[in-house]
Every structure is written in structure tokens, then in C-alpha cells.
Amino acid sequence: MASIRNLKKHIKTITEDLKDECLLYLALHPEVKTGVIADMIRDIDRIGTELIFQLNHANYRPDGLPAKKFVADSMAGAEKKMGMLLEKMHAMTK
């Protein structure tokens, strides 16, 4: 399993890249409302922050779930959420 420190670095990198994509999209498509892009950026930040919080507290789970399983489940959930945001952005280009 990758270290939690490396996972947090990857999460930060991915969230920054996604936010950059949103801003680039806004610059290239001025017809899109700024509020829609701002909401997406807010969602990206929220997902990244939640995931880092969960990783910081992975060893202190009150439900007794092993840290390795918990981290894997958290990453899978974040992947789904980020994927939905990317699909939403892709749908705006059509």
C-alpha cells in the first residue's frame, strides 16, 4: 500500500489539476455561466478536503475498520465523485 503522505500529495495534485481544467474551460467557453464552474471548483475542493481528512484519521476509526481497507474505500469513493464531476464538465462541451 502506498504511504498516506504520498496519497495526500496525489490528491492535492489531482484537485489542483481539476481546478485548473475548470478555469481553462471557463476561459475558452465564455458562454458558460461562471456560477456553474464555481460550483464545480467548490465540489472539487470539498471532495479533496474530505478525503485528506479521512486519510489523516484512518488509524483512529471508531468502527474498527482496518486502515488499509478504509483508505481503499475512501479512494474508490473519491474516484467516483471526481469522475462524475468530469462527466458533468464533458457534458457541458456538447
C-alpha positions as CSV (number, residue, x, y, z in Angstrom):
1,M,0.0,0.0,0.0
2,A,1.2,3.5,-0.8
3,S,2.1,5.7,2.1
4,I,-0.6,8.1,3.3
5,R,1.8,11.0,2.7
6,N,2.1,10.1,-1.0
7,L,-1.7,9.6,-1.3
8,K,-2.3,13.1,0.1
9,K,0.2,14.6,-2.3
10,H,-1.5,12.8,-5.2
11,I,-4.9,14.0,-4.0
12,K,-3.7,17.6,-3.8
13,T,-2.2,17.4,-7.3
14,I,-5.3,15.9,-8.8
15,T,-7.6,18.5,-7.2
16,E,-5.3,21.4,-8.4
17,D,-5.3,19.9,-11.9
18,L,-9.0,19.6,-12.0
19,K,-9.5,23.2,-10.7
20,D,-7.0,24.4,-13.5
21,E,-9.1,22.5,-16.0
22,C,-12.3,24.2,-14.8
23,L,-10.6,27.7,-15.1
24,L,-9.2,26.9,-18.5
25,Y,-12.7,25.7,-19.6
26,L,-14.2,28.9,-18.4
27,A,-11.6,30.9,-20.3
28,L,-12.2,29.0,-23.5
29,H,-16.0,28.9,-23.2
30,P,-17.2,32.3,-22.1
31,E,-20.9,31.3,-22.8
32,V,-20.8,29.0,-19.7
33,K,-22.1,30.7,-16.6
34,T,-19.4,31.4,-14.0
35,G,-21.6,30.1,-11.2
36,V,-21.6,26.6,-12.7
37,I,-17.8,26.5,-12.9
38,A,-17.5,28.0,-9.4
39,D,-19.8,25.2,-8.0
40,M,-17.6,22.6,-9.7
41,I,-14.5,24.1,-8.2
42,R,-16.2,24.1,-4.8
43,D,-17.1,20.5,-5.1
44,I,-13.6,19.5,-6.1
45,D,-12.2,21.3,-3.1
46,R,-14.8,19.7,-0.8
47,I,-14.0,16.2,-2.1
48,G,-10.3,16.7,-1.8
49,T,-10.5,18.1,1.7
50,E,-12.8,15.3,2.9
51,L,-10.5,12.7,1.5
52,I,-7.4,14.2,3.1
53,F,-9.3,14.5,6.4
54,Q,-10.3,10.8,6.2
55,L,-6.7,9.8,5.4
56,N,-5.4,11.8,8.4
57,H,-7.7,9.9,10.7
58,A,-7.5,6.5,9.1
59,N,-5.9,4.8,12.1
60,Y,-8.4,6.1,14.6
61,R,-11.7,4.7,13.2
62,P,-14.2,4.0,15.9
63,D,-15.9,1.3,13.8
64,G,-12.8,-0.8,13.9
65,L,-12.4,-0.9,10.1
66,P,-8.8,-1.6,9.2
67,A,-6.9,1.4,8.0
68,K,-5.9,-0.2,4.7
69,K,-9.5,-1.2,3.8
70,F,-10.7,2.3,4.9
71,V,-8.2,4.1,2.7
72,A,-9.1,1.9,-0.3
73,D,-12.8,2.5,0.2
74,S,-12.2,6.3,0.6
75,M,-10.1,6.4,-2.6
76,A,-12.8,4.5,-4.5
77,G,-15.5,6.8,-3.4
78,A,-13.4,9.9,-4.3
79,E,-12.7,8.4,-7.7
80,K,-16.4,8.1,-8.4
81,K,-17.2,11.6,-7.2
82,M,-14.4,13.1,-9.3
83,G,-15.5,11.0,-12.3
84,M,-19.0,12.4,-12.0
85,L,-17.6,15.9,-12.0
86,L,-15.5,15.2,-15.1
87,E,-18.6,13.8,-16.9
88,K,-20.5,16.9,-15.9
89,M,-17.8,19.1,-17.4
90,H,-17.7,16.9,-20.5
91,A,-21.4,17.2,-20.9
92,M,-21.2,21.0,-21.0
93,T,-18.9,20.8,-24.1
94,K,-21.7,19.2,-26.2
